[in-house]
Amino acid sequence: MIACGGAMLLSACSHSAKPAVEVNPSAAPAAAPSGVAATAATASSTPSNPELVAPSAAVLKPSKVTYVARIFSQGQVHKLGFRSLELSDATYDGKNVWLLVESRKMNTVELAESLYVAKGTLEPVHRVVHTADMDITTQYTRDSILTSFEGDSGGGVHVAVKNERGLIGNIYWIEPMLASLPLAPGWKGSATTVFVGPHDQAHVVLEMWVTGQDSLLVPDGTFDCWTLTLQVGETQEHLWVRKSDKVLIKMDTPVAGIAAAKVELLLAQGQTPK
C-alpha cells in the first residue's frame, strides 16, 4: 500500500521539481529571456534553439479546469485527490490584473498558490503561497523580488533578489500560455522563473517541445492532442494538450525515489465547453 499524502507526492503533481542547479542571483546572467524565450538546452535530450514567444502576444481569457490526481506504482493505482487551476480578472493595488490560482487537495492536505500578473505586460506583480506549515509572500518591483517566509514556529525570513525582465511568476503560468503557443511538429520553446527559498535561490529554466500527436480518452470523451515533454530542472513531465483549445488535459510526472512510479493529472468530468 502506497502512502498517498506527503510533500513528495504533492510536489510530483504540481510542477515543483527541484532546480537542477542552484545559483546565487549575483552570478546569474544579466538578461533573462523575454516571456517564453530562447535559452540553452539543459539536457542532451532537449532540442536546442527554442522558439521565441512574446508574452504580450498571449491570448488569455478567464477559465477554470479541474484535474483528478492519481499515483501509479507496482501495478496499482491510488487516487490522491484533486487539483484546480483558475484564471480570472482581478484588481491589485488599484490596477487590473490577471489572477491565477492553483489549488490542490491531496487526502487531508490542502495547498494553494495565487499569482497576480499585470494585464498589459504579463509581468508578475504579487504571489502568495499557502502550505501546511508556511505562508510565502512575494512582491515584485522593477528592480527586486521581495519574498517573506512565515512559519508555524514564528518569526520570519525575508529575502530579496534581483528582478529581471521576462521572468514568469511561477511554473503554472505556462498552462494559460499554452493557448498562444504555435504548437506543431518540431516546435520547441522555453521560459525562465526564479526559485526563492529561505536560504537559497536559483533560476529555473522550463524547456518544452512537441514530441508527437495522440488521441486521448478522458471522462468527457476522446480528443486529439499534441504530446509534449516539459523539462523542469531535473524532472521531465509528459503533457497532452487538446488541439481544439490547447487546454492541458493530462500530465504524467515521475515520483522521485519510487522506481517506475508516476503521478497522473487527468481532466475531470464536466470540463469540456458546451
C-alpha positions in Angstrom: 0.0 0.0 0.0 1.5 3.3 -1.0 1.1 6.4 1.2 -0.7 9.0 -1.0 -0.1 12.1 1.1 3.2 13.9 1.8 5.2 16.6 0.3 6.9 14.4 -2.2 3.7 13.3 -3.9 2.2 16.8 -3.7 5.3 18.1 -5.4 5.1 15.5 -8.1 1.8 16.7 -9.3 2.5 20.4 -9.1 5.5 21.0 -11.4 7.5 21.6 -8.2 10.7 20.0 -9.5 13.9 20.9 -7.7 16.1 23.2 -9.8 18.9 21.3 -11.5 21.5 23.9 -10.4 21.1 26.4 -7.6 22.9 29.7 -8.2 23.5 32.9 -6.4 21.4 35.7 -8.1 24.5 37.8 -8.3 26.1 35.2 -10.6 23.0 34.9 -12.8 23.0 36.2 -16.4 22.4 39.9 -16.6 19.5 39.5 -19.0 16.7 36.9 -18.8 14.6 35.6 -21.8 11.5 37.6 -22.8 8.5 35.6 -21.8 8.7 32.1 -23.3 12.1 32.6 -24.9 15.3 31.0 -26.2 17.8 29.6 -23.7 20.5 27.0 -23.7 19.4 23.3 -23.5 19.7 21.8 -20.0 19.7 18.2 -21.1 21.1 16.2 -24.0 17.5 15.2 -25.0 16.3 18.8 -25.1 16.1 20.4 -28.5 18.4 23.4 -29.0 17.4 26.9 -30.1 13.9 27.2 -28.6 11.4 29.4 -30.4 10.7 33.0 -29.2 7.2 33.6 -27.9 6.5 37.1 -26.6 4.2 37.2 -23.6 2.4 40.3 -24.9 1.1 38.1 -27.7 -0.7 35.8 -25.3 -4.4 35.2 -25.9 -5.9 34.9 -22.4 -9.4 34.6 -21.1 -11.0 33.6 -17.8 -11.1 29.9 -17.3 -11.2 27.1 -14.7 -10.1 23.5 -15.0 -10.1 20.6 -12.5 -8.0 17.5 -12.6 -8.1 14.2 -10.7 -4.7 13.2 -9.3 -3.7 9.5 -9.2 -0.5 7.6 -8.5 0.6 4.5 -10.5 3.1 2.2 -8.8 3.8 -1.5 -8.8 0.8 -2.3 -10.9 -1.6 -0.4 -8.6 -3.5 2.8 -8.9 -4.4 5.0 -6.0 -6.4 8.3 -6.1 -4.6 11.2 -4.5 -7.2 14.0 -4.7 -7.9 17.0 -6.9 -6.1 19.9 -8.4 -7.7 23.0 -10.0 -6.3 26.0 -11.9 -8.4 29.1 -12.3 -7.6 32.3 -14.3 -9.8 35.3 -13.6 -9.9 39.1 -13.9 -8.9 40.9 -10.7 -7.6 44.1 -9.2 -4.4 44.5 -7.3 -3.2 47.8 -5.9 -5.8 49.6 -8.0 -4.7 48.1 -11.3 -6.3 45.5 -13.5 -4.5 42.2 -13.4 -4.9 38.5 -14.1 -5.2 36.3 -11.1 -4.0 32.7 -11.5 -5.0 30.4 -8.5 -3.6 26.9 -8.3 -5.0 24.7 -5.6 -4.6 21.1 -4.5 -6.4 18.8 -2.1 -4.5 15.6 -1.5 -6.2 13.5 1.2 -6.3 15.9 4.2 -3.6 18.3 2.9 -4.6 21.5 1.1 -2.3 23.8 -0.7 -2.9 27.0 -2.6 -0.9 29.5 -4.7 -2.1 32.8 -6.1 -0.2 34.8 -8.7 -1.2 38.3 -9.8 0.1 39.3 -13.3 -0.1 42.7 -15.0 -2.6 42.8 -17.8 -0.5 44.8 -20.2 3.0 43.3 -19.9 2.1 39.9 -18.2 4.9 40.5 -15.7 4.4 39.0 -12.2 3.2 41.5 -9.6 2.4 39.6 -6.4 2.4 36.0 -5.3 1.1 34.2 -2.2 1.7 30.5 -1.4 -0.1 28.7 1.4 1.3 25.3 2.5 0.5 23.1 5.5 3.2 24.8 7.7 4.3 28.0 5.9 3.0 31.1 4.2 5.1 32.7 1.5 4.5 36.2 0.1 6.4 37.7 -2.9 6.2 41.2 -4.1 7.7 42.2 -7.5 9.1 45.6 -8.1 11.0 46.9 -11.1 14.4 46.0 -9.5 13.7 43.4 -6.8 11.8 40.2 -5.9 11.0 40.5 -2.2 9.9 37.3 -0.5 8.8 36.7 3.1 8.5 33.3 4.8 6.3 32.9 7.8 6.0 29.5 9.5 4.3 27.8 12.4 7.4 28.2 14.6 7.0 32.0 14.5 9.4 34.7 13.3 10.1 35.2 9.6 12.7 35.2 6.9 12.9 37.9 4.3 14.8 37.5 1.1 15.5 40.0 -1.7 16.9 39.0 -5.2 17.3 40.9 -8.4 14.3 41.1 -10.7 14.7 40.7 -14.4 12.5 41.3 -17.4 10.8 38.3 -19.0 10.6 36.1 -15.9 7.4 34.3 -15.3 6.0 34.3 -11.8 5.6 30.5 -11.4 5.6 27.3 -13.4 1.8 27.2 -13.5 1.7 30.3 -15.7 2.8 28.0 -18.6 -0.7 26.5 -18.7 -2.7 29.5 -19.7 0.1 30.5 -22.1 -0.5 27.2 -24.0 -3.3 28.9 -25.9 -0.8 31.3 -27.5 1.9 28.8 -28.4 2.2 27.8 -32.1 2.2 24.0 -31.3 3.2 21.9 -34.3 5.6 19.1 -35.1 9.1 20.2 -34.3 8.0 23.2 -32.1 10.1 24.0 -29.0 10.2 26.8 -26.5 11.3 27.8 -23.0 10.7 30.1 -20.1 12.6 31.1 -17.0 11.3 31.6 -13.5 13.1 32.2 -10.2 13.1 29.8 -7.2 13.4 31.7 -4.0 13.9 29.7 -0.7 14.7 30.9 2.8 18.3 30.1 2.3 19.0 29.6 -1.5 17.8 30.9 -4.8 18.0 29.7 -8.4 17.0 30.5 -11.9 14.9 27.6 -13.2 14.6 27.1 -17.0 11.5 25.4 -18.3 12.1 23.7 -21.7 9.2 22.3 -23.6 8.9 20.6 -27.0 6.3 18.8 -29.1 7.0 15.1 -29.3 4.0 13.9 -31.4 0.3 13.6 -31.6 -2.2 11.3 -29.8 -5.9 10.6 -29.4 -6.7 10.6 -25.7 -9.8 9.3 -23.8 -10.9 11.4 -20.8 -14.3 11.3 -18.9 -15.8 13.8 -21.3 -14.8 11.9 -24.5 -11.9 11.3 -26.8 -9.8 14.3 -28.0 -6.9 14.8 -30.5 -3.9 16.1 -28.6 -0.4 17.4 -29.1 2.0 15.5 -26.9 4.9 17.5 -25.3 7.8 17.0 -22.9 8.3 19.6 -20.2 11.8 19.7 -18.7 11.8 21.4 -15.2 15.1 21.2 -13.5 15.9 17.5 -13.1 12.4 16.3 -13.9 10.8 15.5 -17.3 7.0 15.7 -17.4 4.8 14.5 -20.2 1.8 16.6 -21.3 -1.2 16.0 -23.5 -2.6 19.3 -24.9 -6.0 19.3 -26.6 -5.7 20.6 -30.1 -9.1 22.3 -30.3 -8.4 24.8 -27.5 -4.9 24.0 -26.2 -6.1 23.0 -22.8 -3.8 20.7 -20.8 -5.9 17.5 -20.4 -3.3 15.1 -19.0 0.1 15.2 -17.4 2.4 12.4 -16.2 5.2 13.2 -13.7 7.7 10.7 -12.3 7.9 10.3 -8.5 11.3 10.8 -7.1 12.6 7.9 -5.1 10.0 5.4 -6.3 11.2 3.4 -9.4 8.7 3.4 -12.3 6.1 5.3 -10.3 4.2 8.3 -11.7 1.6 10.8 -10.7 -1.1 11.4 -13.3 -3.3 14.5 -13.6 -6.3 13.8 -15.8 -9.0 16.3 -16.7 -12.1 15.7 -14.6 -15.6 15.2 -15.9 -17.6 18.3 -16.9 -14.6 20.3 -18.0 -15.4 20.5 -21.8 -17.1 23.7 -23.0 -20.6 23.1 -24.3 
